[in-house]
Amino acid sequence: MSQRFFVEVPVASDRVCLRDDEAHHLARTMRAAVGDTVTLFDGSGAEFPARIVRIERGTVELAVLARCEANRELPCELVLGVALPKGDRQRWLIEKAVELGVTRVVPLVTARGVAQPADQTLKRLRRAVVEASKQCGRNRLLCIEEPRAVPDFLANAPNTAQRVLAHPMTTSTPLSQIAPRVSPAGSYGAIGPEGGFTDEELTAATGWQRISLGPRILRIETAAIALAAWLSLSWPSTDGHRRPSPGSDRSGE
């Protein structure tokens, strides 16, 4: 068994207990048994092979076998400010952002936004972060921050970071003409609602580069993931090697 499970408290001893959803997933859904080995992670960046020693109702106790450092993060912080779409499209956006290595997602409160996230929505999306991290192998959790107004988000991005704002206008620079760069201050992307940012919101984007994602109008989640993928897949990987471009021939390796 090679499934990954999230531990909500830091792993600091040789015994760990999974409870509630994670315990149910392991014991009931996966039908695990005493003696099975799984991988745990606690958001610290490490992962822990562990063996099941006891299964009770709502609790699974495991013996931690080792601590393994496994860095699968991007070389610098990637932050998306997004006017969240409606319904299940929110979860899809978050799942793909996790897979692409996004560090933080900031829900934007915009004049034209139609989905202002409530506390229950944020709680559900944070659970989706855990599930996506289990699937893709990340050992650090993407952070979903509290909603912020557009001017606040734009003004608080470091001046030395790469800052791009998706805006479908002929005056915006095509994404293909911009070189993504790794900066110690990170990269920030802003994606507005389906009606776009208002003129007042755009006025706050001092120092931000307005970019176009192509001639077609994209949905919010498509634009957010396109922008995240452009940055994530263009940067060097954490082992210092640049990722191959899609479709490149690696048969000679």
ChimeraX attribute file (.defattr): number of C-alpha atoms within 10 A of each C-alpha:
attribute: neighborCount
match mode: 1-to-1
recipient: residues
	/A:1	9
	/A:2	9
	/A:3	12
	/A:4	22
	/A:5	23
	/A:6	20
	/A:7	17
	/A:8	14
	/A:9	13
	/A:10	11
	/A:11	20
	/A:12	9
	/A:13	8
	/A:14	11
	/A:15	15
	/A:16	21
	/A:17	19
	/A:18	23
	/A:19	18
	/A:20	11
	/A:21	12
	/A:22	21
	/A:23	23
	/A:24	17
	/A:25	16
	/A:26	22
	/A:27	21
	/A:28	13
	/A:29	10
	/A:30	12
	/A:31	9
	/A:32	18
	/A:33	16
	/A:34	14
	/A:35	13
	/A:36	13
	/A:37	20
	/A:38	19
	/A:39	18
	/A:40	25
	/A:41	27
	/A:42	18
	/A:43	20
	/A:44	13
	/A:45	16
	/A:46	18
	/A:47	25
	/A:48	21
	/A:49	18
	/A:50	22
	/A:51	21
	/A:52	22
	/A:53	16
	/A:54	14
	/A:55	18
	/A:56	10
	/A:57	11
	/A:58	16
	/A:59	18
	/A:60	23
	/A:61	19
	/A:62	24
	/A:63	19
	/A:64	21
	/A:65	14
	/A:66	11
	/A:67	15
	/A:68	12
	/A:69	12
	/A:70	13
	/A:71	17
	/A:72	17
	/A:73	19
	/A:74	20
	/A:75	19
	/A:76	19
	/A:77	18
	/A:78	25
	/A:79	23
	/A:80	26
	/A:81	25
	/A:82	25
	/A:83	33
	/A:84	30
	/A:85	22
	/A:86	15
	/A:87	10
	/A:88	8
	/A:89	15
	/A:90	20
	/A:91	22
	/A:92	16
	/A:93	21
	/A:94	24
	/A:95	22
	/A:96	19
	/A:97	27
	/A:98	26
	/A:99	18
	/A:100	21
	/A:101	27
	/A:102	26
	/A:103	21
	/A:104	19
	/A:105	24
	/A:106	21
	/A:107	26
	/A:108	28
	/A:109	24
	/A:110	23
	/A:111	17
	/A:112	14
	/A:113	18
	/A:114	15
	/A:115	17
	/A:116	16
	/A:117	20
	/A:118	10
	/A:119	10
	/A:120	9
	/A:121	14
	/A:122	17
	/A:123	13
	/A:124	11
	/A:125	20
	/A:126	19
	/A:127	13
	/A:128	18
	/A:129	24
	/A:130	22
	/A:131	17
	/A:132	22
	/A:133	24
	/A:134	19
	/A:135	15
	/A:136	16
	/A:137	17
	/A:138	24
	/A:139	24
	/A:140	22
	/A:141	22
	/A:142	25
	/A:143	15
	/A:144	18
	/A:145	14
	/A:146	13
	/A:147	20
	/A:148	17
	/A:149	16
	/A:150	25
	/A:151	18
	/A:152	12
	/A:153	20
	/A:154	23
	/A:155	14
	/A:156	8
	/A:157	19
	/A:158	13
	/A:159	12
	/A:160	12
	/A:161	18
	/A:162	21
	/A:163	21
	/A:164	22
	/A:165	23
	/A:166	24
	/A:167	22
	/A:168	20
	/A:169	14
	/A:170	11
	/A:171	10
	/A:172	15
	/A:173	18
	/A:174	17
	/A:175	17
	/A:176	12
	/A:177	9
	/A:178	11
	/A:179	10
	/A:180	16
	/A:181	15
	/A:182	19
	/A:183	13
	/A:184	12
	/A:185	15
	/A:186	20
	/A:187	25
	/A:188	25
	/A:189	25
	/A:190	26
	/A:191	23
	/A:192	29
	/A:193	22
	/A:194	17
	/A:195	12
	/A:196	19
	/A:197	23
	/A:198	13
	/A:199	8
	/A:200	11
	/A:201	16
	/A:202	17
	/A:203	10
	/A:204	15
	/A:205	19
	/A:206	12
	/A:207	14
	/A:208	21
	/A:209	17
	/A:210	21
	/A:211	23
	/A:212	23
	/A:213	20
	/A:214	15
	/A:215	10
	/A:216	8
	/A:217	13
	/A:218	14
	/A:219	13
	/A:220	23
	/A:221	25
	/A:222	15
	/A:223	22
	/A:224	25
	/A:225	21
	/A:226	15
	/A:227	22
	/A:228	23
	/A:229	18
	/A:230	15
	/A:231	22
	/A:232	24
	/A:233	18
	/A:234	17
	/A:235	19
	/A:236	16
	/A:237	16
	/A:238	13
	/A:239	9
	/A:240	9
	/A:241	9
	/A:242	12
	/A:243	12
	/A:244	12
	/A:245	9
	/A:246	7
	/A:247	6
	/A:248	7
	/A:249	9
	/A:250	7
	/A:251	5
	/A:252	4
	/A:253	4
